[in-house]
Amino acid sequence: MDTEVLIVGAGPVGLNLAIELGRRGIRTVIVERKSEPAFLPKMERCNARTMEIFRRMGIVEEVRAAGLREDVPMDVFVVLSLNQPPLLRLPYPSVKEARLDYRATNDGTAPCEPYQLISQYSLEPVLAKIAGRYPSVTQRWSTEFVTLAQDPQGVDVTLKNADGSTQKVRAAYVVGCDGGVSPVRHEIGIKLRGEANLMGLRQALFKCDELFDKIPIGNGPTRGRHYHVADDKATFMIMQDSTKHWSLHATVDTDEEMKKQFEQTVGVPVKYEMISCAPWRQNLLVADGYQRDRVFLAGDAVHLVIPTGGLGMNSGCGDAIDLGWKLAAVLRGWGGPKLLASYEFERRQIGDRNVGASRYASQGRRKWRSMWKPNIRDNTPEGQQTREVLTMIADIEQRKTNEMIGAELGYRYVDSPVICDIPGGPEHLFREYIPNTWPGSRLPNVWLSDGAPIQDRIPDGYTILRLGKTKADTSGLDKALKSYGAPVSTIDIPDQVAREVYGFDVILLRPDLHIVWRGNNAPEDIADVAARATGH
């Protein structure tokens, strides 16, 4: 093999996967047809679960340093323009405030890390730099995927270099992280299905150094991140992480009209530059499959959502982490034949669920926007009524977009072949997170007596958590897992708060902090639990 894993696409998902594989010493080549990360506005927020993942990868502070500073609130506004009092303000805490709130909450409902506003064009260079630190990871920019052919032992990939020449690279596995049009997905004959072309918009990126300081709404130094304009063009302005760049979405036909929309939205004269402008369409699509033999897909290649709810890139990050440790396990010889097969089983149900969450959020936004009438700016009783009705509906419906903590933290792998699932289970909620230790769920975070989050105590590999000073003998489970060559640690957590939140004495965790099994004593069939957990 020229490499163990070849990743096509160096966006956030592909780079996340490269880092995860690099951490585990897996020989990885990541190819990208662009010469460098593009300065285009795409995703603009890493949610709490993604930031937890970055923390476990040891890169959370580097990501935060490249994003919005921690003291800026994340407020969301519905406005007529920025020089008029807002119709609605939905306050959301800054990273600094959220961190204090989370630390004061110790019932498992709060994540270990707050969200982070960071533009994709800021995130990608950071991830590329981090990936470059791993000797086993090779980045090849200006390199385009052409075709592939696979056999039972590996995959032959044809690549095109910047000079037009082609070469073949043989890899044990290939992962297409190459976006919604995904040449890799087309090559292996997998289709996207669902609702396509729901709405056509334009997206523009503006540079305006003075706007952040001029915005009169938000009570002095407080500023917001999202500004929804109550109009008939779905106008929506987003503050980017620098506070100097702003992206704008609107249903207009030309680039020149986007400049007019920006000026009307701001409402006061400012100096600005339109850096880019391009059309895009809203889609709610999920792939028929996430895998064909030795070729896998992740991120937008397998799920396309409307950005409402912020579940696009963040879902892709979850894909990368799930697939990364499983690829490493199989390549290092201890992962069984069902481990890689479980990737599609687990992540496709999350992709489908997050498409549903995005649909739910976008329907809420469409509902309040449908209250718009041409008289909304009129200084008349009828105009006042239009504003009041739209505001009342937006106060309910717009929250669906901004409050997705259930979808972020509460996703659970149901009936996974590598989880010791049991019938039933908690309801899947989009907007509310209820901590639980049902098999397949993410381990809720609690703060230990020394102030550390429990997630920081859990090493890589499988972890047997022994809670509440239990006397249960878990040595047999430890030996059974190690008999496959799997990395295993046993950790005693005597803190009573952990035992109360988790509700059991013993919990078996996977490397991604999802729960394999739970009980008050060692499993009755230790061999079965160990075999299932490792894919055997």
C-alpha positions as CSV (number, residue, x, y, z in Angstrom):
1,M,0.0,0.0,0.0
2,D,1.1,3.6,-0.8
3,T,-1.0,4.7,2.2
4,E,-3.4,3.1,4.6
5,V,-6.2,5.7,4.2
6,L,-6.7,8.2,1.3
7,I,-9.0,11.1,2.0
8,V,-10.5,13.0,-0.8
9,G,-11.4,16.6,0.2
10,A,-9.6,18.9,2.7
11,G,-12.6,20.7,4.1
12,P,-13.3,20.6,7.8
13,V,-14.6,17.0,7.7
14,G,-11.6,15.6,5.8
15,L,-9.1,17.5,7.9
16,N,-10.9,16.3,11.1
17,L,-10.6,12.7,9.9
18,A,-6.9,13.3,8.9
19,I,-6.1,14.6,12.4
20,E,-8.0,11.7,14.1
21,L,-6.0,9.2,12.0
22,G,-2.8,11.1,12.5
23,R,-3.2,10.9,16.3
24,R,-3.5,7.1,16.0
25,G,-0.4,6.8,13.7
26,I,-2.3,5.8,10.6
27,R,-0.6,6.5,7.3
28,T,-2.9,9.0,5.6
29,V,-2.9,11.0,2.4
30,I,-5.4,13.8,2.1
31,V,-5.9,15.3,-1.4
32,E,-7.6,18.5,-2.3
33,R,-8.2,20.0,-5.8
34,K,-7.9,23.6,-4.5
35,S,-4.4,25.0,-4.0
36,E,-5.3,26.3,-0.5
37,P,-8.3,26.8,1.8
38,A,-10.8,29.0,0.0
39,F,-11.9,32.4,1.6
40,L,-15.6,31.6,1.2
41,P,-18.4,31.8,3.9
42,K,-19.8,28.4,4.5
43,M,-20.2,27.0,8.0
44,E,-19.8,29.6,10.8
45,R,-20.3,27.7,14.1
46,C,-18.8,24.7,15.8
47,N,-21.4,23.4,18.2
48,A,-20.9,22.1,21.7
49,R,-20.4,18.5,20.7
50,T,-17.8,19.4,18.1
51,M,-15.9,21.5,20.6
52,E,-15.9,18.5,23.0
53,I,-14.4,16.4,20.3
54,F,-11.8,19.1,19.6
55,R,-11.0,19.1,23.4
56,R,-10.3,15.4,23.3
57,M,-8.1,15.8,20.3
58,G,-6.2,18.5,22.2
59,I,-6.9,21.3,19.7
60,V,-9.8,23.2,21.3
61,E,-7.8,26.3,22.3
62,E,-6.2,26.6,18.9
63,V,-9.7,26.6,17.3
64,R,-11.0,29.1,19.8
65,A,-8.0,31.4,19.2
66,A,-8.9,31.6,15.5
67,G,-12.6,32.3,16.1
68,L,-14.7,35.0,17.6
69,R,-13.4,36.4,20.8
70,E,-15.0,34.9,23.9
71,D,-16.8,38.1,25.2
72,V,-19.1,38.7,22.2
73,P,-22.7,37.6,22.8
74,M,-24.3,35.3,20.3
75,D,-27.6,37.2,20.2
76,V,-30.1,36.8,17.3
77,F,-32.2,39.6,16.0
78,V,-35.2,40.1,13.7
79,V,-35.0,43.6,12.2
80,L,-36.3,45.9,9.5
81,S,-32.8,47.3,9.3
82,L,-29.8,47.7,11.6
83,N,-30.5,51.4,12.2
84,Q,-33.9,50.8,13.6
85,P,-35.0,49.2,16.9
86,P,-35.2,45.5,16.5
87,L,-38.5,43.7,16.2
88,L,-37.1,40.9,18.3
89,R,-34.0,40.1,20.2
90,L,-33.2,36.5,21.3
91,P,-30.3,36.7,23.7
92,Y,-27.7,33.9,23.8
93,P,-24.5,33.9,25.9
94,S,-21.0,34.6,24.8
95,V,-18.5,31.7,25.1
96,K,-17.2,33.3,28.4
97,E,-20.7,33.5,29.9
98,A,-21.6,30.0,28.6
99,R,-18.5,28.5,30.2
100,L,-19.4,30.0,33.6
101,D,-23.0,28.7,33.2
102,Y,-21.9,25.2,32.3
103,R,-19.4,25.1,35.2
104,A,-22.2,26.0,37.6
105,T,-24.4,23.2,36.3
106,N,-23.6,19.7,37.4
107,D,-26.6,17.5,36.6
108,G,-25.2,16.3,33.2
109,T,-27.3,18.7,31.1
110,A,-24.4,21.0,30.2
111,P,-21.7,20.1,27.7
112,C,-18.0,20.1,28.6
113,E,-17.3,22.9,26.1
114,P,-19.4,25.8,24.8
115,Y,-20.0,26.4,21.1
116,Q,-17.5,28.6,19.0
117,L,-18.3,31.0,16.3
118,I,-15.6,30.4,13.7
119,S,-15.9,30.8,9.9
120,Q,-15.0,27.9,7.7
121,Y,-12.3,29.9,6.0
122,S,-10.7,30.4,9.5
123,L,-11.2,26.9,10.7
124,E,-9.7,25.1,7.6
125,P,-6.2,26.6,7.9
126,V,-6.0,25.8,11.6
127,L,-7.0,22.2,11.0
128,A,-4.6,21.9,8.0
129,K,-1.8,23.2,10.2
130,I,-2.6,20.7,13.0
131,A,-2.8,17.8,10.5
132,G,0.6,18.8,9.2
133,R,2.2,18.1,12.6
134,Y,1.6,14.3,12.3
135,P,4.4,12.5,10.5
136,S,1.9,9.9,9.2
137,V,-0.3,12.5,7.4
138,T,0.5,13.8,4.0
139,Q,-1.4,16.8,2.5
140,R,-1.6,17.1,-1.3
141,W,-3.2,20.3,-2.5
142,S,-3.8,21.1,-6.2
143,T,-4.5,17.4,-6.6
144,E,-7.8,16.2,-8.1
145,F,-9.5,12.8,-7.7
146,V,-10.2,11.2,-11.0
147,T,-11.4,7.6,-10.5
148,L,-10.9,4.5,-8.4
149,A,-11.1,0.7,-8.7
150,Q,-11.2,-1.5,-5.7
151,D,-10.5,-5.2,-5.0
152,P,-10.7,-7.3,-1.8
153,Q,-7.3,-6.1,-0.6
154,G,-7.3,-2.4,-1.4
155,V,-8.3,0.6,-3.6
156,D,-6.4,2.0,-6.6
157,V,-7.0,5.7,-7.0
158,T,-6.1,7.8,-10.0
159,L,-5.2,11.4,-9.2
160,K,-4.5,14.4,-11.4
161,N,-1.7,16.7,-10.4
162,A,-1.5,20.5,-10.9
163,D,0.5,20.1,-14.1
164,G,-2.1,17.8,-15.6
165,S,-0.2,14.6,-15.1
166,T,-1.9,11.6,-13.5
167,Q,-0.7,9.0,-11.1
168,K,-2.1,6.0,-9.2
169,V,-2.1,5.6,-5.5
170,R,-3.0,2.4,-3.7
171,A,-4.7,2.6,-0.4
172,A,-6.3,0.2,2.0
173,Y,-9.3,2.4,2.4
174,V,-10.7,5.6,0.7
175,V,-12.9,8.2,2.3
176,G,-14.8,10.7,0.2
177,C,-15.1,14.0,2.2
178,D,-15.6,15.9,-1.1
179,G,-18.9,17.8,-0.6
180,G,-22.4,17.7,-2.0
181,V,-21.4,16.9,-5.6
182,S,-18.9,14.2,-4.3
183,P,-17.1,12.7,-7.3
184,V,-16.3,9.7,-5.0
185,R,-20.0,9.2,-4.3
186,H,-20.8,9.2,-8.0
187,E,-17.9,6.8,-8.7
188,I,-19.3,4.2,-6.4
189,G,-22.9,4.6,-7.5
190,I,-24.5,6.0,-4.4
191,K,-27.4,8.5,-4.7
192,L,-28.8,11.3,-2.5
193,R,-32.5,11.2,-1.9
194,G,-34.9,13.6,-0.2
195,E,-36.0,17.2,-0.9
196,A,-33.8,19.0,-3.4
197,N,-33.8,22.6,-4.6
198,L,-36.2,23.9,-2.0
199,M,-35.2,27.5,-2.3
200,G,-32.6,29.4,-4.4
201,L,-30.6,32.2,-2.8
202,R,-27.5,34.2,-3.3
203,Q,-24.8,34.4,-0.7
204,A,-22.3,37.2,-0.6
205,L,-19.3,37.9,1.7
206,F,-18.7,41.6,2.5
207,K,-15.8,43.3,4.3
208,C,-16.8,46.2,6.4
209,D,-14.4,47.2,9.2
210,E,-16.7,49.8,10.8
211,L,-20.1,48.1,10.9
212,F,-19.6,46.1,14.1
213,D,-18.9,49.3,16.1
214,K,-21.7,51.3,14.4
215,I,-24.6,48.9,15.0
216,P,-26.9,50.8,17.3
217,I,-29.0,47.9,18.4
218,G,-28.1,45.6,21.3
219,N,-27.6,48.1,24.1
220,G,-24.1,49.6,23.9
221,P,-21.2,47.1,23.5
222,T,-23.5,44.1,23.1
223,R,-23.7,42.9,19.5
224,G,-25.4,40.0,17.8
225,R,-24.3,37.3,15.3
226,H,-27.5,36.8,13.2
227,Y,-29.7,39.5,11.8
228,H,-32.9,38.3,10.0
229,V,-34.5,41.0,8.0
230,A,-38.3,40.9,7.9
231,D,-38.8,41.3,4.2
232,D,-40.0,39.3,1.2
233,K,-36.5,38.2,0.1
234,A,-35.5,36.0,3.1
235,T,-32.6,38.4,3.8
236,F,-30.3,37.1,6.5
237,M,-27.0,38.7,7.6
238,I,-24.4,36.8,9.6
239,M,-21.5,38.3,11.5
240,Q,-18.3,36.4,10.8
241,D,-15.6,35.6,13.4
242,S,-13.4,38.6,12.7
243,T,-16.4,41.1,13.2
244,K,-15.0,42.7,10.1
245,H,-16.6,40.3,7.6
246,W,-20.3,39.8,7.0
247,S,-22.2,37.2,4.9
248,L,-25.6,38.0,3.5
249,H,-28.2,35.6,2.0
250,A,-31.2,36.8,0.0
251,T,-33.5,35.6,-2.8
252,V,-32.3,38.1,-5.4
253,D,-31.2,37.5,-9.0
254,T,-27.9,39.4,-9.4
255,D,-24.7,40.2,-7.6
256,E,-25.5,44.0,-7.9
257,E,-28.8,43.4,-6.1
258,M,-26.9,41.8,-3.2
259,K,-25.0,45.1,-2.7
260,K,-28.3,46.9,-2.5
261,Q,-29.6,44.4,0.0
262,F,-26.5,44.9,2.1
263,E,-27.0,48.7,2.1
264,Q,-30.7,48.4,2.9
265,T,-30.0,46.0,5.8
266,V,-27.3,48.1,7.3
267,G,-29.4,51.3,6.9
268,V,-26.5,53.7,7.4
269,P,-23.7,54.7,5.1
270,V,-20.6,52.5,5.6
271,K,-17.5,51.7,3.5
272,Y,-17.6,48.1,2.3
273,E,-16.3,45.7,-0.2
274,M,-18.1,42.7,-1.7
275,I,-15.5,39.9,-1.8
276,S,-17.6,37.1,-3.3
277,C,-21.1,36.4,-4.4
278,A,-22.6,33.1,-5.7
279,P,-26.0,31.3,-5.9
280,W,-26.8,28.3,-3.8
281,R,-29.9,26.1,-3.2
282,Q,-31.4,24.6,-0.1
283,N,-31.5,20.8,0.1
284,L,-32.6,18.2,2.6
285,L,-30.9,15.0,1.3
286,V,-29.4,11.8,2.7
287,A,-27.4,9.2,0.8
288,D,-28.6,5.7,0.2
289,G,-25.4,4.4,1.7
290,Y,-22.3,5.6,3.4
291,Q,-20.0,2.7,2.2
292,R,-19.2,0.5,-0.7
293,D,-16.7,-2.2,0.4
294,R,-13.4,-0.3,1.1
295,V,-14.7,3.2,0.1
296,F,-16.5,5.4,2.7
297,L,-18.3,8.7,2.5
298,A,-18.6,11.5,5.2
299,G,-19.9,15.0,5.6
300,D,-21.8,16.8,2.8
301,A,-21.1,13.8,0.6
302,V,-23.8,11.9,2.4
303,H,-26.1,14.5,4.0
304,L,-27.1,17.9,2.9
305,V,-29.1,20.1,5.3
306,I,-30.4,23.6,5.3
307,P,-28.0,25.6,7.6
308,T,-30.9,26.3,10.0
309,G,-29.8,24.6,13.2
310,G,-26.1,24.5,12.4
311,L,-26.0,20.7,11.8
312,G,-24.1,20.5,8.6
313,M,-20.4,20.6,9.3
314,N,-21.0,19.5,12.9
315,S,-22.7,16.3,11.6
316,G,-19.7,15.7,9.4
317,C,-17.3,16.1,12.3
318,G,-19.3,13.3,14.1
319,D,-18.9,11.2,10.9
320,A,-15.2,11.7,10.9
321,I,-14.7,10.8,14.6
322,D,-16.9,7.7,14.3
323,L,-15.1,6.5,11.2
324,G,-11.6,7.5,12.3
325,W,-11.2,5.2,15.4
326,K,-12.9,2.3,13.6
327,L,-10.5,2.5,10.6
328,A,-7.6,2.7,13.0
329,A,-8.9,-0.3,15.0
330,V,-9.2,-2.5,11.8
331,L,-5.9,-1.4,10.4
332,R,-4.1,-2.2,13.7
333,G,-5.7,-5.6,13.8
334,W,-8.0,-5.5,16.8
335,G,-11.2,-4.3,15.1
336,G,-13.5,-7.1,14.0
337,P,-15.4,-7.4,10.8
338,K,-18.5,-5.7,12.0
339,L,-16.7,-2.6,13.3
340,L,-16.4,-0.8,9.9
341,A,-19.8,-2.0,8.8
342,S,-21.3,-0.2,11.9
343,Y,-20.2,3.2,10.6
344,E,-23.0,3.4,8.0
345,F,-25.5,1.9,10.4
346,E,-24.7,4.4,13.1
347,R,-24.0,7.6,11.2
348,R,-26.7,7.3,8.5
349,Q,-29.4,7.3,11.2
350,I,-27.9,10.5,12.6
351,G,-27.7,12.0,9.2
352,D,-31.4,11.2,8.6
353,R,-32.3,12.6,12.1
354,N,-30.4,15.8,11.5
355,V,-32.0,16.4,8.2
356,G,-35.3,16.1,10.1
357,A,-34.0,18.6,12.7
358,S,-33.0,21.0,9.9
359,R,-36.4,20.6,8.3
360,Y,-38.1,21.4,11.6
361,A,-36.0,24.5,12.1
362,S,-36.4,25.8,8.5
363,Q,-40.2,25.3,8.7
364,G,-40.2,27.5,11.8
365,R,-38.3,30.2,10.0
366,R,-40.6,30.0,7.0
367,K,-43.6,30.3,9.2
368,W,-42.7,33.6,10.8
369,R,-41.5,35.0,7.4
370,S,-44.9,34.1,5.9
371,M,-46.4,36.8,8.3
372,W,-44.7,39.5,6.2
373,K,-46.9,42.0,4.5
374,P,-46.0,45.0,2.2
375,N,-47.2,47.4,5.0
376,I,-44.7,46.2,7.6
377,R,-42.8,49.5,7.5
378,D,-45.9,51.7,7.5
379,N,-46.6,54.0,10.4
380,T,-50.2,53.0,10.5
381,P,-52.3,50.7,12.8
382,E,-52.3,48.1,10.1
383,G,-48.5,48.3,9.8
384,Q,-48.1,48.1,13.5
385,Q,-50.3,45.0,13.6
386,T,-48.2,43.3,10.9
387,R,-45.1,44.0,12.9
388,E,-46.6,42.7,16.1
389,V,-48.0,39.5,14.6
390,L,-44.7,38.7,12.8
391,T,-42.7,39.4,16.0
392,M,-45.0,37.2,18.1
393,I,-44.7,34.3,15.7
394,A,-40.9,34.8,15.3
395,D,-40.4,34.7,19.1
396,I,-41.7,31.1,19.0
397,E,-40.5,29.8,15.6
398,Q,-37.1,31.4,15.3
399,R,-35.9,29.7,18.5
400,K,-36.2,26.3,16.6
401,T,-33.2,27.4,14.6
402,N,-31.0,28.6,17.4
403,E,-31.8,26.0,20.2
404,M,-30.7,22.6,19.0
405,I,-29.0,21.2,22.1
406,G,-30.9,18.0,21.9
407,A,-29.8,17.2,18.4
408,E,-26.2,18.3,19.3
409,L,-25.7,16.2,22.5
410,G,-28.6,13.8,22.7
411,Y,-28.1,11.6,19.5
412,R,-28.0,7.9,20.2
413,Y,-26.9,5.0,18.1
414,V,-30.0,2.7,18.1
415,D,-29.6,-1.0,17.5
416,S,-26.0,-0.7,16.5
417,P,-24.2,-4.0,16.0
418,V,-21.4,-2.8,18.2
419,I,-23.5,-1.5,21.1
420,C,-25.2,-3.7,23.7
421,D,-28.6,-2.0,23.1
422,I,-31.7,-2.8,24.9
423,P,-35.3,-2.3,23.8
424,G,-36.9,1.1,24.4
425,G,-34.7,4.1,25.1
426,P,-35.3,7.8,25.6
427,E,-37.1,9.9,23.0
428,H,-34.9,11.8,20.4
429,L,-35.5,15.5,21.1
430,F,-34.2,18.3,18.9
431,R,-34.3,21.2,21.4
432,E,-34.0,19.6,24.8
433,Y,-31.2,17.5,26.1
434,I,-32.0,15.0,28.9
435,P,-28.8,13.3,30.1
436,N,-28.9,9.5,30.1
437,T,-26.6,6.5,29.9
438,W,-28.7,4.4,27.6
439,P,-26.4,2.3,25.4
440,G,-25.5,4.2,22.3
441,S,-25.6,7.6,23.9
442,R,-22.8,10.1,24.5
443,L,-21.6,10.0,28.1
444,P,-23.0,13.1,29.8
445,N,-20.4,15.4,31.2
446,V,-20.1,16.0,34.9
447,W,-17.6,18.1,36.9
448,L,-15.6,16.1,39.5
449,S,-14.7,17.3,43.0
450,D,-11.3,18.7,41.8
451,G,-13.0,20.8,39.2
452,A,-12.1,18.7,36.2
453,P,-14.6,17.5,33.7
454,I,-15.0,13.7,33.7
455,Q,-14.3,13.7,30.0
456,D,-10.7,14.8,30.7
457,R,-10.2,11.7,32.9
458,I,-11.2,9.3,30.2
459,P,-8.2,8.1,28.1
460,D,-8.3,7.0,24.5
461,G,-9.4,3.5,23.8
462,Y,-12.1,1.6,25.6
463,T,-12.8,2.7,29.2
464,I,-14.4,0.8,32.0
465,L,-15.8,3.4,34.4
466,R,-16.3,2.2,38.0
467,L,-18.5,4.6,39.8
468,G,-19.6,5.4,43.4
469,K,-16.9,3.3,45.1
470,T,-18.3,0.1,43.6
471,K,-16.8,-3.3,44.5
472,A,-17.8,-4.9,41.3
473,D,-15.1,-7.1,39.8
474,T,-14.5,-5.8,36.2
475,S,-11.2,-7.5,35.7
476,G,-12.8,-10.2,33.5
477,L,-14.2,-7.6,31.1
478,D,-10.8,-5.9,31.0
479,K,-9.1,-9.2,30.0
480,A,-11.8,-10.0,27.5
481,L,-11.3,-6.8,25.6
482,K,-7.6,-7.0,25.8
483,S,-7.7,-10.5,24.3
484,Y,-8.5,-8.9,21.0
485,G,-5.6,-6.5,21.4
486,A,-7.9,-3.5,22.0
487,P,-6.7,-0.6,24.2
488,V,-8.5,-0.7,27.5
489,S,-8.3,1.4,30.8
490,T,-10.2,0.9,34.0
491,I,-11.0,4.2,35.8
492,D,-12.5,4.5,39.3
493,I,-14.6,7.7,39.8
494,P,-15.7,7.8,43.5
495,D,-17.5,11.2,43.1
496,Q,-21.1,10.8,44.1
497,V,-22.4,13.3,41.6
498,A,-21.2,11.0,38.7
499,R,-23.0,8.0,40.2
500,E,-26.2,9.9,40.7
501,V,-26.2,11.3,37.2
502,Y,-25.2,8.1,35.4
503,G,-27.4,5.8,37.6
504,F,-25.2,2.7,37.3
505,D,-22.0,1.4,38.9
506,V,-20.2,0.3,35.8
507,I,-20.2,1.8,32.3
508,L,-18.2,0.6,29.3
509,L,-17.2,3.4,26.9
510,R,-15.9,3.4,23.4
511,P,-13.1,5.7,22.2
512,D,-15.7,8.3,21.0
513,L,-17.3,8.4,24.5
514,H,-20.4,6.6,23.4
515,I,-21.7,4.0,25.8
516,V,-21.4,0.3,24.9
517,W,-22.9,-1.3,28.0
518,R,-24.0,-0.4,31.6
519,G,-24.8,-2.3,34.7
520,N,-24.3,-2.5,38.5
521,N,-22.0,-5.5,38.3
522,A,-19.8,-7.0,35.6
523,P,-21.7,-8.2,32.5
524,E,-23.2,-11.7,32.8
525,D,-21.8,-12.6,29.4
526,I,-18.4,-10.9,29.4
527,A,-17.2,-12.6,26.2
528,D,-20.3,-11.4,24.3
529,V,-19.9,-7.8,25.4
530,A,-16.2,-7.7,24.5
531,A,-16.8,-9.3,21.2
532,R,-19.7,-7.0,20.3
533,A,-17.8,-3.8,21.4
534,T,-14.8,-4.6,19.2
535,G,-16.8,-5.7,16.2
536,H,-16.2,-9.5,16.5
